[in-house]
Amino acid sequence: MTPLRGENRCQEFLDKEDSYHKEGLKIAFIGHLQRNKVKYIADKVDRMERVARPLIHI
């Protein structure tokens, strides 16, 4: 099983991307990602996940 590394900030991920691939890690991007930044990471991560908080009506 290949180790998995998670990132939640686009710029930090891009700074570390080369080292992750050299280590043979699979990469998951977790959390909110602005539309204009998707193009920078879409082909560089193995999976993208978004955790949304439920809408609470009071």
C-alpha positions as CSV (number, residue, x, y, z in Angstrom):
1,M,0.0,0.0,0.0
2,T,1.4,3.4,-1.0
3,P,1.6,6.0,1.7
4,L,-0.9,8.9,1.4
5,R,-0.1,12.5,2.1
6,G,-2.8,15.1,2.5
7,E,-2.6,18.8,1.8
8,N,-5.1,21.6,2.2
9,R,-3.3,24.7,0.8
10,C,-2.6,25.0,-2.9
11,Q,0.6,27.0,-2.7
12,E,2.1,24.8,0.0
13,F,1.3,21.7,-2.0
14,L,2.9,23.1,-5.2
15,D,6.1,24.0,-3.2
16,K,6.3,20.4,-1.9
17,E,5.1,18.5,-4.9
18,D,8.4,17.3,-6.3
19,S,9.5,15.9,-2.9
20,Y,6.3,14.0,-2.5
21,H,6.6,12.3,-5.9
22,K,10.3,11.5,-5.3
23,E,9.1,9.7,-2.1
24,G,6.5,7.8,-4.1
25,L,3.6,9.2,-2.0
26,K,0.0,9.4,-3.2
27,I,-1.4,12.9,-2.7
28,A,-4.9,13.9,-1.6
29,F,-6.0,17.5,-1.6
30,I,-8.5,18.0,1.2
31,G,-10.8,21.0,1.7
32,H,-12.0,24.1,-0.1
33,L,-10.2,25.0,-3.3
34,Q,-10.9,28.2,-5.3
35,R,-12.0,27.6,-8.9
36,N,-9.1,29.5,-10.3
37,K,-6.6,27.3,-8.5
38,V,-8.0,23.9,-9.6
39,K,-6.1,24.1,-12.9
40,Y,-2.8,24.2,-11.0
41,I,-3.3,20.9,-9.0
42,A,-5.9,18.8,-10.8
43,D,-3.4,16.7,-12.8
44,K,-0.9,16.6,-9.9
45,V,-3.0,14.9,-7.1
46,D,-4.3,11.4,-6.9
47,R,-7.6,12.5,-5.3
48,M,-9.5,15.6,-4.2
49,E,-11.8,15.7,-1.3
50,R,-14.0,18.5,0.0
51,V,-15.3,18.5,3.5
52,A,-18.3,20.7,3.8
53,R,-20.0,21.7,7.0
54,P,-23.7,21.2,7.2
55,L,-26.0,24.1,7.0
56,I,-27.5,24.7,10.5
57,H,-30.7,26.7,10.8
58,I,-31.3,28.3,14.2
